[in-house]
Amino acid sequence: MTAGREYKEVVAGIAAAAEALRERDRERAAELARELAGLSDEMHRAGERAALTRMAVELHWEAALDALWTESWLKLRPRPGPDPRADTGRLAELDAEVERAAAELQEAVRRRRFGLRRP
């Protein structure tokens, strides 16, 4: 085999390997683009969910302040901020807990206002 022929075979092997790498990179780039689109959708949904939760908490807080306004002995404080350690996987459960606490407060205020005993 001549040196020229051997050189051409080596170059052809390198070119084939480079093309295979480019093809693999194109496939991986397409896969990553699909993954990114999915993550972007998830981030958008998470942002919407967080906004809804913030709005619900704010509404419950304002309702609690209104309900307790006549309780002059009670020191009303600003609404606390979100707990950064909260388990976001339990968001629905935590939202339900806020709903229950708000309902209990409203019921307690209603009972006190009308002089009703606790059940």
Buried (B, 14 or more C-beta within 10 A) or exposed (E): EEEEEEEEEEEEEEEEEEEEEEEEEEEEEEEEEEEEEEEEEEEEEEEEBEEEBEEBBEEBBEBBEEBBEEEEEEEEEEEEEEEEEEEEEEBEEBBEEBEEEBEEBBEBBEEEEEEEEEE
